[in-house]
């Protein structure tokens, strides 16, 4: 990592481009898809971290026979269509990582210590989040790029970032892995050149080069994909206890979250599949308006935005979207909502039968194009006081024993697998819609 001020691409206004070259002006982040870097003095607001950092730098300076420098921790803010994201590696404050957009984590000091929360770190992709001690940032923010494509790439690569033990050189880069490594790796994998970015004059960002080295090794030497696959498998297996218990909890899970009135109320398409043996009405309250919830439902589907559930099972291992995908927002009657790819002419997809935007939608399913529907999936959004939404879904499925193989498949899918998947999907819609609302109310967006 360089610190030569003559080659420092940063301007007085704190702006550099994706390639480290100067940009002429600083456009509004909300309009540009901007990515901004913040340099936070190590230990700002934390006496213990500041003291240990000074001891570390004093020792390093003595061994390298150089003057001591100020140490910096780095973090990113970037702007996507759905709002402002914070990207940062931090200690784990509690077990509510989902609320902070945590995508990865690892151990601190020793791998064995990672079993204890106080010895773990987390990597955040936090919509509407905040950077602790951002008020102490020096020569910040540094505008890195004004390119929505690069900003989205940063969000996309984060789940694949390696997570070695913090403070050690497990990846043999010649430098310990830490929060600066995370930012440098992320920028490098997203098309930004971190080698041309420097901390404030007289400062140093330990771990920065480690991120660059690991990012440029390539997939051949990078086990991130394998680890991501393992995480996805473990995530899917975590649903196994629910699947095992689901057949024994049928009266409860068939009405999960719904009230008696919602259970008795009619839903769009109720009359289509009259002989349904499976008829589940489930509901959830979301702290966001129907206008804010609707886009997350519209883009559902395999090969689209996913289902916000166990992606290994429901989306062929592709991560579900954490953003509103514009290309899937223009929905029409007759559009297909794939559950999976077609198998032997068997349509594994629902068709949009009808809808009223931000109020309700009905999907229907036919096993073959010339058959009567065997399943319907309806959605209703009801506005509540305080800008909230009551989301109610109803899934109806007929087991047609004239085709025993298909009936057995549907029986297993509905009676064992459906509840775990739909419950997580509803919670996934809730989490995403509420995160966008929180981002919109963030002070930095006003």
N, C-alpha and C positions, 0 to 999 in steps of 0.2 A: 504494500500500500504506500502511495507516495504522499509526501508532505511538502514538496517543492512549491513554494508560493508562485514562482515564475510560470509554472505549468498548471496551476490551480485553475480549473475552468469556471469556478464560481464567480459570479458578478457581484457587484456591491448590492444589487437588489436580491441576491440569493437565488438566482435562477440559472439552471443549466439544462441542456436538452438531454434526450435519451442517450446520446453519444458523448455527453460530457461537454458539448460546445455551448456557447452562450446563446440565450434567447433574448429577444429585444424587449419583451414586455411580459408582464405577469397577468394573464387573463383570469377571469373569474373561475375558481375551481368547479363551480356548479355547471359551467358551460363547457368545460374543456376536457373532462376526464383526467384531471391533473393528478400527478403523483408528487408528494412532497416529503422530504426527509428532515427529520428533527435530530439535532445533536443535544443530548441531555448529559450534563456533567455527572459522572459516576457518583452515585450515592446522594444525589440531590434529594433532600428531605429524609434521608436515612443515615443517621450518624454512624451506625455499625458498618454499612456498606462503604461509606466514604472513608472511614478509618482503614478498613481492610484494603481498599483500593490504593490508598496512599502507601501502605506497607508493600503491596505488590509492586507498585511502580518504583518505589525507592529501591527495592531489591533488584528489579529488572534493570534500572538505570545503572546501578553499581556494577552488576555483572557485565553489562554491555558497554560500560565506560562512556556514558553519555549523560547529558543533563536530564533531570526529571521533567516530565510533561504532564499536562492535564489529561485525564482519561475521560472518554466519552462513551455513552451508550446510545444506540441509534434506534429509531422507530420511523414508521411510515404512516402517512395519511394519504388516502387516494379516494377519488370521486367516481363512482359508477352511477348509472341511471337511477338506481334505487336509493342512493345516498352516499354518505361518507363512511369509509372503512378505516379502521386503525389496524395496522399490522405490527406486532411487537412480540418479543419473548419476555416473559415476566415470571416471577414466582407464582405458585398456585395459592391464592388466598383462601379458597374454599372449594367445595365440591360442585358448585353450580357453574361449571365451565361452559355449558350450552348457552347460558345467558351472556357470556362474553365472547361467543363465536370461536371457542377453542377448537382447533383442528388437529393439533399434535401436542405431544408432551414427552418429557424425558426425565432422567435422574440427574441429580446434582452431586458432584463429588465422587460417589461410588454407585455403581449400578444397583447393588443390593439395598442401598439406602432409599432408592426410588419407591420402595413399598410404603414409605411414610410421606404424607403430603408435604411436610415442611422441607423435604429433600427432593422436591420435584419442580420442574418448570413447565410452563404451558406456552404454546404459540397461538396467538389470537388473530383471527380474521373477523374483527368485531364491527358489525354494522352499527353506526351511531355511537361507537365507543369513545373512550378518552385515553390520552396518554398521561400517566401519572407524572407530576412535576413538569408538565410541559411549559409552565410559566418560567422555569429556570433554563429553558433551551437557549443555546448560544448560536448566534449567526444562523438562525432558523426562522421560518422553514426554508429549505433549499428546494427550489422547483427542479425536479429531475426531468419531467416529460409532460407534455400535454397531448396525450394520445390515448383515447379510450380503449384501443386494442391492447396496448401495453398494460394499461391499468387492469383490464380483465384478465390478461395473462398472469399477472401477479396473483390475483385471487385464485386462479385455476391451479397454479403450481404448488401453492402452499400445502395442500394435503399430502404431497409427495416429498416434502423436505426431510432429509435425514435428521435423526434425533439422537446423536451420541450423548454420552455423559457430559454435562456442562462442566467446564473448567479443566477438562482433560483433552489429550490429543489422540483419541481413539482412532481417528481416520488418518493419522500419520501425515499431517500437513505441515508440521513444524511449528504449530501454534495451537493453543487451546481453542475449543469450541465454546461459543457464548452467543449472546444476543446479537452482537455485530456480525457474527458468522451467518446467522439466520437472515439478516437483512441483505448482506452481500450475496449470499446464495440465491435469494429470491430475485434480486435485481438482475443478476447474471443470467438466470434461467428465463427471464422475461424480456431479454433484449436490451437491457440497460448495462452500460459498462462500469461496474463498480470500481475497477482499477483506476479510473480517472476521476474519482470522487474523493475528496480529502476532508478530514475533520477541520474544525476551526484552527487558525494559526496557533502554533505552539501546543497543539493537542495530539492525542493518539487514540486510536480505536482498536484495542487488542481484539484479535479474533477475526478481523475483517478479511485478512488474506486467506484464512482457513475456509471461509465461505466461498471465496473465488476459486480456490484450488479444487474443492470438492465439486463445485458446479461445472467446472471445465473438464473434469475427468471423463464425463460422458456416461451413458447408461450402462456401459460394459462394467464399469467399476462402481456403479451407484446402486446400492441395494434398496433404494427407496420404493421402487415399484413392488418389489417382493414383499416388503414390509407393509405397504398399503394393502396388498392383497390379503395378507395375513390378518390385518386389522379388520378388513371387510368380512372375512370368514368368521372371526371371533364375534363380530357384531351380529352376524346372522345366527350364530350358535347361541347367543344370549337370549334369543327368542324361544329356544327349545323348551324351557320350562312352561312358558305360556302355551305353546302348542300342545304339550302333553296334558295340561289341565283344562284346556278349552272345551273339549267334549263334555266334561263334568260340570262346567259352569255355564251351560247353554242359556238357561233362563236369565242369568245376569248379563252375559256379554251381548246377547241379542238386543238389549236395550241400553247398552253402556252409554252413560252420560245423558240420556234422554229423560224427559219428564213423562208423566202419565198422559198429559194433554198432547204432547208431541207424538207419543206412541199411538194414540187414537186418531190423530189428525190425518187427513188425506194428504198424499204427496203426488206430484206429477207422475203419471204413468202407472198408478196403482192398478188400473183395470187391465193392463196389457198382459201380465202373466198371472192369471187367476189361480192356477194350481201350484203356486210356489210352495215348496216344502221348507225353503229357507227364506225368512223375512226378517231382516235385521234393521232396526232403527237406532242410530247412534248420533250423538250430538256433542258439541263443545262450544264454550263461550270464548270469544276472541276479543281482546282489547284493541280492536281496529274496526273501522267502518266497513260495511259491505263493499263500498268502492275500493277499499284497500285490500280486501280479502279475495275478491273476484278474480283478479289476474293470476293468483296462485292456483286456483282451480282450473281455469281455462287452459293453462299450459301443461296440465298433467298428462302423462302417457309415456310408454316405453319408446325410446328414441326421441323423445321430446324433452321435457324438463324432469322426467322421472316421476316418482311417487312420494318422495320425501320419507322413505321408509327403509327397509333392509335392502340396500341397493344390489347386493350380490344376488338376491333372489328376484326382486321385482324389476331390476333395470340392467340385468346382465353384467353387473359389476361396474357400471358407469355411475359416477357420483350424481345424485340429484342436484338440481340447480338451487343455488342460494340467492338467486336474483330473479327478477322478472325478465323473461326472455321475450323481446319484442316480436320475434318472428312467429311465436306461437300465440300471440294475443288476438289475432284476427280470425275468430272462429265462426263457422257457418253451420247451418243445418245440413246434415249429410257427411260432415267431416268424421274421420275415423279417430278414435282414441285407442291406440294399440295397448294391449296388455303384454303382448310378446309378439314375436314374428309369426307369420302364418306357418302352420305345420300340416302338410298333406291336405291342402285345400280346406283346412279347418280354420275359420276366421277367429283368431284370438284378439278380438278388438271390439269395443263398443262403438256405436255410431251415434252422433249427436242427433237426437230426434227433435228437440225443441228447446228453447230457452228464452228467458227474459233477462237481459244483462243486469248483473248485480242483485238479482232476486231469486232466480231458480234456473235449473238446467236438468234435462233428462237425457240419459244415455240408454240405448237398447242394444241387446246382443242377439244375434242369430248364429247358431253353429255353422250353418251353410246358408248361402245367399237366398235360396228358395224356401227356407224353413221359417216357421213362425218364431217370434222371439222366445227365448228360454230364460232371459234375465233382463232386469232393468236396474239402473243405478240412478237415483234421483238426488238432487241437491237443492236445499233451500237456505237462503240467507235472509235473516230478519234483523233489521236494525234495532238496537237497544239504546236506552239513554246513555249519555256519556260517549257517544261515538263508538259503541261496541257492536258486535255481531253475534247472533246465535246461529251457528251453522249446524243444520240437521241433514243427515244423509239416510237414504233407505236403499238397501240392497235386497233384491228379490231374485231367487234362483229356483228353477224347476229342474228336478232330477228326472230325466226322461229315460226310463228303464228299457225302452225299445232299442236304445243304443247303450248296452251295458257298460262298455268301456268308457264312454264319455260320461255317463251317469256316475260311475265309480270315481272318475277323476274329479268331477265337480263336487261330489260328496266329500271327498278328502279335502279339496281346496277350501270349501266353505266351512265345513264343520271343524276343521283342524287349523288351517292356516289363515283364514280371513281375519279373525279378530285381532291378532297380533299386528298384522299388516295395516289394517284400517285404523286402529288406535294410534299407531305411530304416525300414520299419514295425517290424521286430524291434528295431532300435536305438532307435526312438522309444518302444516299450514299455519297454525296458531303462532308458532315461534317465528316464522318468517314474516308474517304480516305485522306482528307486534314489533319486530326489529325494525322494519321499514318506518313504522310510525314513530318509534323512538328516535330514529335517525333524522326524520323530518323535523322533530322538535328540538334537536340538538342546538345549543347556542351558536356553535360554529357555522351552522347552516343558515343562520338568520342574517 
